[in-house]
Amino acid sequence: MLPTDPTKKISFTRCIKEGDLVIVYERHDCMKAVKVCQNSAFQNRFGAFKHSDWIGKPFGSMVFSNKGGFVYLLAPTPELWTLVLSHRTQILYIADISFVIMYLELVPGCLVLESGTGSGSLTTSLARAVAPTGHVYTFDFHEQRAASAREDFERTGVSSFVTVGVRDIQGQGFPDEFSGLADSIFLDLPQPWLAIPSAKKMLKQDGILCSFSPCIEQVQRSCESLRLNFTDIRTFEILLRTYEIRQWRADCTQGTGGGSAGSIRHKRKQHLIEGSGEQENPNNSTVMARPNGEARGHTGYLTFARLKCLS
Ligand SMILES: C[S@@+](CC[C@H](N)C(=O)[O-])C[C@H]1O[C@@H](n2cnc3c(N)ncnc32)[C@H](O)[C@@H]1O
């Protein structure tokens, strides 16, 4: 097992330097991960942004293009990384990830086992949760995916807290060296029930397992296997409802028809102010909140279980 260097912390309270990964933020739905190189420029519809202008600025800075447009340079936190990473597999998103971190009771110092690594979306958050004294050992049987995940963990600054192994966890189980040491285990595998007997051996007394499965049939098979040695088995489906908040100007007294459930609508002709270049007048503008039609629905089921205490 690799010792973790407790002096290595994940911190972005410093200035941007050559080689850093930054999240170039236009809007919540328009972001890109960019590596800072002194002689490069980032181009978008607002113009060209020279990287040399970015170096030395704190994360969070607003920077300007040659045409006066602006973007923000944000730190590659797990929350933002999961929105911009390259999808080599299906990934877990923020709603599931945050629930997993909470329900697995992760704190700095925990030892976590995970399989499969996939695109490393969850792993990045697991690593940040257990840093600076804990460690995540994540396994995928796909060599190239494991290699790409390692590269990503370097780029996002969590590599000191993650070790990626290549291993068939359904066939071979987790390595014996972790027997009785894991605080928590996370499975995102096609047949998780095959890995549950090994997971049971790896967990500390009172340790918690979570298995993510997109289909309820997989959940049923996993629960059958869990019932032998685990208690407090619970399955959740996390559904998130996001809202669009827009500022509108009320022009005249004509109606606009009914709004959708949950929206606040003015019974007057309305005019979208945002992005129109108009100055907002608080006396004749209104805020509309409506559910986002493109919000993600079902992702999968999260099944949690605690190892039975024998004493
Ligand atoms: C859906 S992806 C995991 C995504 C990951 N949770 C994330 O958030 O990015 C499932 C991964 O499990 C891996 N996998 C499938 N069967 C496996 C096995 N028997 N042993 C290890 N990894 C396996 C696949 O190669 C794939 O990368």
The ligand as an SDF file (V2000), in Angstrom:
LIG
                    3D

 27 29  0  0  0  0  0  0  0  0999 V2000
  -19.9770    2.9970  -15.7930 C   0  0  0  0  0  0  0  0  0  0  0  0
  -18.2640    2.8880  -15.6310 S   0  0  0  0  0  0  0  0  0  0  0  0
  -17.9350    3.6240  -14.0580 C   0  0  0  0  0  0  0  0  0  0  0  0
  -18.0800    5.1300  -14.0940 C   0  0  0  0  0  0  0  0  0  0  0  0
  -17.5990    5.8110  -12.8450 C   0  0  0  0  0  0  0  0  0  0  0  0
  -18.4110    5.4860  -11.6990 N   0  0  0  0  0  0  0  0  0  0  0  0
  -17.5500    7.3240  -13.0470 C   0  0  0  0  0  0  0  0  0  0  0  0
  -18.2660    8.0450  -12.3070 O   0  0  0  0  0  0  0  0  0  0  0  0
  -16.8130    7.8050  -13.9180 O   0  0  0  0  0  0  0  0  0  0  0  0
  -18.0420    1.1730  -15.2960 C   0  0  0  0  0  0  0  0  0  0  0  0
  -16.5780    0.7620  -15.3980 C   0  0  0  0  0  0  0  0  0  0  0  0
  -16.4990   -0.5490  -14.8570 O   0  0  0  0  0  0  0  0  0  0  0  0
  -15.4760   -1.2180  -15.5530 C   0  0  0  0  0  0  0  0  0  0  0  0
  -15.6810   -2.6620  -15.3410 N   0  0  0  0  0  0  0  0  0  0  0  0
  -16.6450   -3.4530  -15.8790 C   0  0  0  0  0  0  0  0  0  0  0  0
  -16.4890   -4.7160  -15.4480 N   0  0  0  0  0  0  0  0  0  0  0  0
  -15.4160   -4.7300  -14.6340 C   0  0  0  0  0  0  0  0  0  0  0  0
  -14.7560   -5.7390  -13.8820 C   0  0  0  0  0  0  0  0  0  0  0  0
  -15.1540   -7.0080  -13.9140 N   0  0  0  0  0  0  0  0  0  0  0  0
  -13.6860   -5.3840  -13.1230 N   0  0  0  0  0  0  0  0  0  0  0  0
  -13.2530   -4.0970  -13.0970 C   0  0  0  0  0  0  0  0  0  0  0  0
  -13.8230   -3.1170  -13.8090 N   0  0  0  0  0  0  0  0  0  0  0  0
  -14.8870   -3.4110  -14.5540 C   0  0  0  0  0  0  0  0  0  0  0  0
  -15.6520   -0.7580  -16.9920 C   0  0  0  0  0  0  0  0  0  0  0  0
  -14.4400   -0.9280  -17.7130 O   0  0  0  0  0  0  0  0  0  0  0  0
  -16.0380    0.6990  -16.7960 C   0  0  0  0  0  0  0  0  0  0  0  0
  -14.9230    1.5310  -16.9250 O   0  0  0  0  0  0  0  0  0  0  0  0
  1  2  1  0
  2  3  1  0
  2 10  1  0
  3  4  1  0
  4  5  1  0
  5  6  1  0
  5  7  1  0
  7  8  2  0
  7  9  1  0
 10 11  1  0
 11 12  1  0
 11 26  1  0
 12 13  1  0
 13 14  1  0
 13 24  1  0
 14 15  1  0
 14 23  1  0
 15 16  2  0
 16 17  1  0
 17 18  1  0
 17 23  2  0
 18 19  1  0
 18 20  2  0
 20 21  1  0
 21 22  2  0
 22 23  1  0
 24 25  1  0
 24 26  1  0
 26 27  1  0
M  CHG  2   2   1   9  -1
M  END
$$$$
